[in-house]
Amino acid sequence: MPRKTKPKPKPGTKAKTTKPSKYKYANEIDYVHTDKDFGPIEIRKTANGWWGSQFNGGVKVAQIVHAYRMDFSGLQACLYAGITKDQLDHFRDVHPHFNSLIPILRESVSLKAKNNLVRKIADSKVIDVETSKWWLERKCRGEFATKNETRHSIGSDIEDLDEDQLEKSARAALDALQAKQALRKELNGK
């Protein structure tokens, strides 16, 4: 189904923002960066910012978006695009709507990896027991986890526990481990 896209605004039109920028020129749209997943991202005018069309800033904006899509940190995204952290911070101040896209962009790689794995399991003609076990160990931890992750909820470091508390915690962990091992033997038919 084709995506409906907004027509490009005419240069000099007011940018639609939730909060006007403190920089008067930044309340106008310079150009629109079009992203395949998010559609148009309005880039505001700038007198001397690296993102301005007069500085070929669209290329750098595309590099920043691409870096975040590869789950780079802010500093790594800056290195990738050839800008400083202060320059990125200023861009984010002028474009507050961009801040809400960053966490979504950073999830792109995880989403694709998950999609690939689920498709491999679902579409496989051959039963891939190892991949299925790997998935279940992570997604159905209560039933299929191979490690027993015990967290104590006392709220203090283990060094701060007295002997009775330490013994009770160790006994509870051992009981949980034995119960889990018994369940695993039962499930595996041993």
Beta strands, then each sheet from edge to edge (+ up, - down):
strand 1: 29-35
strand 2: 39-44
sheet 1: 1+ 2-
end
